[in-house]
Amino acid sequence: MTDYWYEIEPLDVLLFREAKPFSPGEGSWAKGQFPPPPIALFHALRSVLQEVLDLQPNKSRNQEFLGPFLMDGEDTLWLPTPKDLRGVKFRVGTGEEDQSSKDRVNDWHKLIRLIPADAEAPEWKHIGFDSAQPPPMVPPPLQRNPQFSEYICGSPYPWIKAAALCQYLDGKNPENTKDFYENPWSVQLLPHIHMQDDRRQVRDSEGYFTEVAIRLKPGWRFVVKTSLELT
């Protein structure tokens, strides 16, 4: 079966609404989720497919879909970073214990993978969990001695190059911080105000709400794969 890759380049801001009730009013925010769920772009392609089917009635309607992923201005493919990766820094001596950052970081010295907790390991003997359920994921043992020690500094950036992800899937941890990228978009607030007719006052009902939209950086676009040729 032949697969086809397509680029989808936004021409404006993007807003993929959350699946929760929303009613305009004072202080109401219409938030979106980004990157969009696959079904959103899948149906966008199906709307194009309908035009193709009108011209080619014998073309199959069964469609396989993969994505969306992101591509930058240099045609580099980026995918979500695996959740089990953690950045590690080195420190000479012991000193004061460093705290792991809650934010994404990109100044790590190496990457490690979380592993299933071993109830018999001395460093995790105080963790209690149901042995009939999958064990929690914990960091592997780190080097700690009076001359040299390691500590977790946080998680890597949320996007990883496709080539580095292949390296990860091959059992090797990426070593270059340039293989990771922060979110390539900015948040844009779009306030909407409905005025009363013949008055300079906001409507009491459905008068004010704010959309939280996304604007991709210049050159960035979506990439999807489908089993149907849309031309």
Secondary structure, DSSP 8 states (H G I E B T S, - for coil): ---EEEEE--SS-B--B-SS----STT-EE-B-SS--HHHHHHHHHHHHHHHHHH-TTS-----EEEEEEE-TT--EEEE--TTEEEEEEEES--S-----SSB----SEEEE-EE--TTSGGGTT----TTS---EE-----B-SSEEEEEEEB--SEEEHHHHHHHHTT-----GGGEE---EEEEEEEEE-B-TTSSSB-SSS-EEEEEEEEE-TT-EEEEEESS---
